[in-house]
């Protein structure tokens, strides 16, 4: 896929810096995701790149024994639509350690 076939989406349903609540599993109700990038890709449609925080998954390699953040997960817009509940914030600065969205 060439650079010309991918384009940023700035006027869609989801916007960079939005924080959303979503349908979580029991015990992770405070978990949210932040929109990092939104792009359109031929053959896939709109892809929403997110970072998820506030969940707890056991991980013996983590310093405190649990994993509480996933830095990057890409989803189709339809997949995001099926899991979001409410928008929690807008204009949130992206995490400082997010650097993989330059394409």
Secondary structure, DSSP 8 states (H G I E B T S, - for coil): --GGGEEE-SSSSS-TT-EEEE---TT-TT-EEEEEEEEEETTTEEEEEEEEEEEEEE-TTSTTSEEEEEEEEEEEHHHHHHHEEEEEESS----TT------
